[in-house]
Amino acid sequence: EFQKELIAYLDYYNNKRIKVKLKGLSPVAYRTQSLCFT
């Protein structure tokens, strides 16, 4: 049960959490966008 909760939290943290510092994107979306422009 703990492992399922941890996996769900990590998914949220990396894919759904919006950061103002990252121009309103999630960390994964920001990295993906950065790679597309280089």
ROSE-4610 file (N, C-alpha, C; in Angstrom, 1 decimal, always signed):
// ROSE-4610
residu = [E/E/E/F/F/F/Q/Q/Q/K/K/K/E/E/E/L/L/L/I/I/I/A/A/A/Y/Y/Y/L/L/L/D/D/D/Y/Y/Y/Y/Y/Y/N/N/N/N/N/N/K/K/K/R/R/R/I/I/I/K/K/K/V/V/V/K/K/K/L/L/L/K/K/K/G/G/G/L/L/L/S/S/S/P/P/P/V/V/V/A/A/A/Y/Y/Y/R/R/R/T/T/T/Q/Q/Q/S/S/S/L/L/L/C/C/C/F/F/F/T/T/T]
num = [1/1/1/2/2/2/3/3/3/4/4/4/5/5/5/6/6/6/7/7/7/8/8/8/9/9/9/10/10/10/11/11/11/12/12/12/13/13/13/14/14/14/15/15/15/16/16/16/17/17/17/18/18/18/19/19/19/20/20/20/21/21/21/22/22/22/23/23/23/24/24/24/25/25/25/26/26/26/27/27/27/28/28/28/29/29/29/30/30/30/31/31/31/32/32/32/33/33/33/34/34/34/35/35/35/36/36/36/37/37/37/38/38/38]
x = [+0.8/+0.0/+0.9/+1.9/+2.8/+3.4/+3.9/+4.6/+3.6/+2.3/+1.4/+1.2/+1.1/+1.0/+2.2/+3.4/+4.6/+4.7/+4.4/+4.4/+3.4/+2.2/+1.2/+1.7/+2.4/+2.9/+4.0/+4.9/+6.0/+5.5/+4.4/+3.8/+3.2/+2.5/+2.0/+3.1/+4.2/+5.3/+6.0/+6.2/+6.9/+6.1/+4.8/+4.0/+2.8/+2.3/+1.1/+1.3/+2.4/+2.6/+3.0/+2.3/+2.6/+3.6/+4.7/+5.6/+5.6/+5.5/+5.5/+6.9/+7.9/+9.3/+9.6/+8.9/+9.1/+8.1/+7.7/+6.7/+5.4/+4.9/+3.6/+3.5/+4.6/+4.6/+5.0/+4.7/+5.2/+6.7/+7.4/+8.9/+9.1/+8.3/+8.5/+8.1/+7.0/+6.6/+7.7/+8.3/+9.3/+10.5/+11.0/+12.1/+11.9/+10.7/+10.3/+10.3/+9.7/+9.7/+11.1/+12.0/+13.3/+14.1/+13.9/+14.6/+14.1/+12.8/+12.3/+12.9/+13.3/+13.9/+15.4/+16.1/+17.5/+17.9]
y = [-1.2/+0.0/+1.3/+1.3/+2.4/+2.7/+1.6/+1.7/+2.3/+1.9/+2.5/+4.0/+4.4/+5.8/+6.6/+6.0/+6.7/+6.8/+5.8/+5.9/+7.0/+7.0/+8.0/+9.4/+9.6/+10.9/+11.3/+10.4/+10.7/+11.1/+10.4/+10.7/+12.2/+12.5/+13.8/+14.9/+14.6/+15.5/+15.8/+14.8/+15.1/+15.4/+15.0/+15.2/+16.2/+16.4/+17.2/+18.5/+18.5/+19.7/+20.9/+22.0/+23.2/+24.1/+24.5/+25.4/+26.7/+27.8/+29.2/+29.4/+28.9/+29.1/+28.5/+27.4/+26.8/+27.2/+28.5/+29.1/+28.4/+28.0/+27.4/+26.0/+25.3/+23.9/+23.0/+21.7/+20.7/+20.4/+19.8/+19.6/+18.8/+17.7/+16.9/+17.7/+18.5/+19.3/+20.4/+20.9/+22.0/+21.4/+20.2/+19.6/+19.2/+18.6/+18.2/+19.5/+20.6/+21.8/+22.3/+22.3/+22.7/+21.9/+20.6/+19.7/+20.0/+20.4/+20.6/+21.9/+22.8/+24.1/+24.1/+23.0/+23.0/+22.1]
z = [+0.0/+0.0/+0.0/+0.8/+0.9/-0.5/-1.1/-2.4/-3.4/-3.4/-4.4/-4.2/-2.9/-2.6/-3.0/-2.8/-3.2/-4.7/-5.4/-6.9/-7.4/-6.8/-7.1/-6.8/-5.7/-5.3/-6.3/-6.6/-7.5/-8.9/-9.3/-10.6/-10.6/-9.5/-9.3/-9.3/-8.5/-8.3/-9.6/-10.5/-11.7/-12.9/-12.9/-14.1/-14.0/-12.8/-12.7/-11.9/-11.0/-10.2/-11.0/-10.9/-11.7/-10.8/-11.5/-10.8/-11.5/-10.8/-11.4/-11.9/-11.1/-11.5/-12.9/-13.3/-14.5/-15.6/-15.5/-16.4/-16.4/-15.3/-15.2/-15.7/-15.9/-16.4/-15.3/-15.5/-14.6/-14.9/-14.0/-14.3/-15.6/-15.8/-17.0/-18.3/-18.2/-19.4/-19.7/-18.7/-18.8/-19.5/-19.0/-19.6/-21.1/-21.3/-22.7/-23.6/-23.2/-24.0/-24.2/-23.2/-23.3/-24.4/-24.4/-25.3/-26.8/-26.9/-28.3/-28.9/-28.1/-28.6/-28.7/-28.4/-28.5/-29.6]
